[in-house]
Amino acid sequence: TMAHSKALLVLENFIGGKFVPSSSYIDSYDPSTGDVYCRVPDSGKEEVEAAVKAAKDAFPIWSSKSPLERSQILNKLADLIEHDLEAFARAESKDQGKTITFARTVDIPRAVYNFRFFASSILHHTTECAEMATMGCVHYTSRAPVGVAGLISPWNLPLYLLTWKIAPAIACGNTVVAKPSEMTSVTAWMMCKLLEKAGLPHGVVNVVFGTGAKAGEALVCHPDVPLISFTGSTLTAQRITEKSAPHCKRLSLELGGKNPAIVFDDADLTQCIPTTLRSSFANQGEICLCTSRIFVQRGIYSEFLKRFVAEAKKWKVGNPSDPTVNMGALISKEHLEKVRSYVKKAQAEGARVLCGEGVDSLALPTGNQKGYFMLPTVIVEVKDESCCMQEEIFGPVTCVVAFDTEEEVIQRANSVKYGLAATVWSSNVGRVHRVAQRLQSGLVWTNCWLVRDLNLPFGGMKASGIGREGAKDSYEFFTEVKTITIKH
Ligand code: NAD
């Protein structure tokens, strides 16, 4: 085919500081054209075994370095990625389908910041101490890295989420074997090329590419990997939990969401509407924190809907490298079909689609006709029990429904299996505070969305995950604590 006649980008595993060619590969598609443009190693047990061995061998040297030495290396790595920011942003956009603008302003700057943040944060932890004068004792805690950390990341924010795990893991003195999503492996591979230059000893960061079923599971099942940090779907997390159970592994699970936005009648719509458009459709709706159920108080329901749909229709979908485009392509053909099928199911149940899929036509540039594009889609007249209101769609689809009272909306917002993020829009401080307290959600943003201080805990309740990530939380996860008692 045409695609194969072009020179394909061929990735290699990165094990013990060396790039290692693979014996078999997976095709990776450019979602904006539908062409195969890259080949990703299809690793399995053998490659994971070699990577874990390299990580184990590197552990004594790396774990005995001072936090300051590790910090300097992390900062150097941040500088090197930042130096190549434009190349990384282009690669992320091509691999994932997101706009270059989004990769340039969100994904890659955050990957850089992840290393800088943990380079600094690692210098500021203290451990606990308790005196017991009557017994002549003093107790204190000490923290040490755990060992080889297994890190598994998804395709939606590839380098952003992978580095959010690598940075704290190695800052704490662990060595790692990382397994990025087989659909978005390129920027992880690019980062590997910078590790030696940053001063990272060989074997501290190893990256094994491949599918979840083969490479991911081999990592999860490896007896010498005591800890797994996973971000991805709830279904995969169940499998990882089962597979790791015989080894009693420490797990951090960051999973899906079905995030509500609650808009009270005293909300400032000039702020709420543009932010809720972003929270629904940013990155093609492929962010775990994206809004997909919008509850609007009855008195402003039609006003909200009119303005929201008018703005959604203005969103431009197309070539991800076009700077005027708001939304790029979805990750894969299969995912696009899945997202579309939700819209069809909603219609079959009697819901109405006000804009987007099946309603408006999407004109694409010639080169993008086979890409996986879809318009921002707004669904109304949908029941709370509908799959569109219960399941994570993970695409540019949002449902808008009306509510009457505070009590009612809290119940309805909580009536899903997930509990990751929520937004609340109101100018009444007391109400905002009451509602935030009662929402079953790891994160609640009021009158804003996606504003993060990395010091504070990030993570979900219920089926949205186990554990939290953040300065203190990640430090605790990636270290083993010991209580020591000294009697004089
Ligand atoms: P996924 O669960 O299919 O895959 C995630 C990763 O797990 C990939 O690297 C995959 O190869 C690997 N994997 C798959 N099966 C495995 C197995 N049996 N053993 C070990 N590893 C396996 O998820 P996805 O489709 O890549 O990502 C989308 C999902 O991620 C959504 O549900 C989204 O909400 C979630 N997500 C959550 C957060 C968060 O912080 N809570 C952030 C981003 C994405």
Residues whose N, C-alpha, C, O or C-beta is under 5 A from the ligand:
A	BS01	NAD	I152 S153 P154 W155 K179 P180 S181 E182 G210 T211 G212 A213 G216 E217 V220 T231 G232 S233 T234 T236 R239 E254 L255 G256 G257 C288 S464
